[in-house]
Amino acid sequence: MKSFPQILNRDLIFLNKNTFLLILSLFLSAQMLLAQQAETTFAWPEGKQIAISLSFDDARASQVDAGTALLDQYGVKGTFYVVPNSVKQRLEGWKKAVASGHEIGNHSFNHPCTGNFPWSRQKAIENYTLKQMRNELILANKDIKELLGVESEVFAYPCGQTYIGRGENTKSYVPVVSKLFLSGRGWLDEGPNAPQFCDLAQLTGMEMDGKDFEQILPLIENAKKSGAWLVLAGHEMGASGNQTTRLSMLKKLIEYAQNPANGIWIAPVGTVAKYIKGQKG
């Protein structure tokens, strides 16, 4: 028969073991929570809660005929992904945009897209090789430099398509973009970028064409929940029309973003990308 001290010691050991396991479990749970918090938070400049970039494709005439004037009015810098031949149609306007501090990105030389679009059949991306694509991007950079005197550090995939070739021979040209540019932006994506995780060569771009501010605001609020980077993408800049970012929407968006109470950092794609790269070390 065991003595009372022996029973007491056995129970104390049992209790101490359970207490230890409980403490260990609480400690591990706390560590996991801290790790999750670290993964979902990001230190934006000046305590901002979200970053927004306004980007526009193709070097369409309306961008410098009407759009940049609105951005300049508010001191906001946009990112314009240009095709050299389109720049030539409004060269003085684009030079003025550069002088105002807007970012000029590369959108390829010929704007190749899938041949499923009849207008792209003669430059179908399915018929490209990686070498052809690389040469085209370098050629576009060269022309942009000659036309506007700037080096393009950012790129937007024409039609948001990141591949060349067909079937078993299909290849991604994301690695090519990664070597040539600081960032590459997609099109018609479904969510914003997580700054602590995103691949700068495959940034998401969410459409702002044809939308009122009331339709954009939920995108901003959703991105703010996780401290994300919302890259908005558009084409024409005007009042109405196909593939047009409404200036009335931009006006409301900018005024909302510039209200300090909303915690928004609005900056060009390259500026934000460099900041994220610097934070990641």
Residue pairs with C-beta under 8 A, 6 or more apart in sequence:
39 196
39 197
40 226
40 227
41 227
42 195
42 196
42 227
42 279
43 279
44 50
44 51
44 195
44 227
44 265
45 265
45 275
46 265
47 263
48 263
48 264
48 265
49 224
49 227
49 263
49 264
50 220
50 223
50 224
50 227
50 228
50 229
50 230
50 263
50 264
50 265
51 195
51 228
51 229
51 230
51 264
51 265
51 266
51 267
51 272
51 275
52 220
52 223
52 229
52 230
52 231
52 232
52 253
52 257
52 264
52 265
52 266
52 267
53 79
53 229
53 230
53 231
53 232
53 266
53 267
53 268
53 269
53 272
54 71
54 76
54 78
54 79
54 208
54 232
54 234
54 250
54 253
54 266
55 78
55 79
55 80
55 81
55 105
55 156
55 185
55 205
55 231
55 232
55 233
55 234
55 269
56 63
56 67
56 78
56 79
56 80
56 81
56 233
56 234
56 235
56 237
56 245
57 81
57 107
57 156
57 187
57 233
57 234
57 235
58 81
58 82
58 83
58 86
58 107
58 111
58 235
59 80
59 81
59 82
59 83
59 84
59 86
59 87
59 89
59 90
59 94
59 107
60 86
60 235
60 236
60 237
61 86
61 89
61 90
61 93
62 236
62 237
62 238
62 244
63 80
63 97
63 236
63 237
64 90
64 93
64 94
64 96
64 97
65 90
65 93
66 237
66 238
66 247
67 78
67 237
67 238
67 245
67 247
67 250
68 78
68 93
68 96
68 97
68 100
68 102
70 237
70 247
70 250
70 251
71 77
71 78
71 100
71 102
71 250
71 254
72 100
74 254
74 255
74 258
76 254
76 258
76 266
77 100
77 101
77 102
77 103
77 267
77 268
77 271
78 102
78 103
78 268
79 102
79 103
79 105
79 154
79 268
79 269
79 270
80 97
80 102
80 103
80 104
80 105
81 105
81 106
81 107
81 154
81 155
81 156
81 185
82 94
82 104
82 105
82 106
82 107
82 144
83 107
83 108
83 109
83 110
83 111
83 140
84 109
84 140
84 143
84 144
84 147
87 94
87 143
87 144
87 147
87 148
88 147
91 147
94 104
94 147
94 148
95 148
97 104
98 104
98 148
98 149
98 150
102 268
103 154
103 268
103 269
103 270
103 271
104 144
104 148
104 150
104 152
105 152
105 153
105 154
105 155
105 156
105 185
105 269
105 270
106 137
106 140
106 141
106 144
106 152
106 154
106 155
106 156
106 181
107 140
107 155
107 156
107 158
108 136
108 137
108 140
108 158
109 136
109 137
109 139
109 140
109 143
110 123
110 136
111 120
111 123
111 158
112 120
112 123
112 124
112 125
112 128
112 133
112 136
112 158
113 120
113 123
113 124
113 125
113 158
113 159
113 161
114 120
114 124
114 125
114 126
114 159
114 161
115 121
115 124
115 125
115 126
115 127
117 159
120 159
125 158
125 159
125 161
125 163
125 164
126 164
126 165
126 166
128 164
128 165
129 164
129 165
130 164
130 171
130 173
130 176
132 164
133 164
133 173
133 176
134 173
134 176
134 180
137 155
137 176
137 177
137 180
138 180
140 152
141 151
141 152
141 180
144 150
144 152
145 151
145 152
152 181
153 181
153 182
153 183
153 270
154 181
154 182
154 183
154 184
154 185
154 269
154 270
154 273
155 177
155 180
155 181
155 183
155 184
155 185
156 184
156 185
156 186
156 187
156 205
156 233
157 177
157 184
157 185
157 186
157 187
159 187
160 186
160 187
160 188
160 189
160 205
162 172
162 173
162 174
162 177
162 184
162 186
162 202
163 170
163 171
163 172
163 173
164 170
164 171
164 173
165 171
174 184
174 199
174 201
174 202
175 201
177 184
177 201
178 184
178 200
178 201
181 201
182 200
182 270
182 273
182 274
182 277
183 200
183 201
183 203
183 269
183 270
183 273
184 200
184 201
184 202
184 203
185 203
185 204
185 205
185 231
185 233
185 269
186 202
186 203
186 204
186 205
187 205
187 207
187 233
188 205
188 206
188 207
189 204
189 205
189 206
190 204
190 206
191 204
191 206
191 228
192 204
192 206
192 219
192 222
192 223
192 228
192 229
192 230
192 231
193 203
193 204
193 228
193 229
193 230
193 231
194 226
194 228
194 229
195 227
195 228
195 229
195 276
195 279
196 280
198 204
198 229
198 276
200 273
200 276
200 277
203 229
203 231
203 269
203 273
204 231
205 231
205 232
205 233
206 219
206 230
206 231
206 232
206 233
207 232
207 233
207 234
208 216
208 232
208 233
208 234
208 245
208 249
209 234
209 235
209 236
209 243
209 244
209 245
210 243
210 244
210 246
211 246
211 249
212 246
212 248
212 249
213 248
213 249
213 252
213 253
213 256
216 232
216 249
216 253
217 256
219 230
219 232
220 230
220 256
220 264
223 229
223 230
224 263
229 272
229 276
231 269
234 243
234 244
234 245
235 243
235 244
235 245
236 242
236 243
236 244
236 245
237 244
237 245
237 247
237 250
238 244
238 245
238 246
238 247
239 246
239 247
239 248
240 246
254 266
256 262
256 264
257 264
257 266
258 264
258 266
265 272
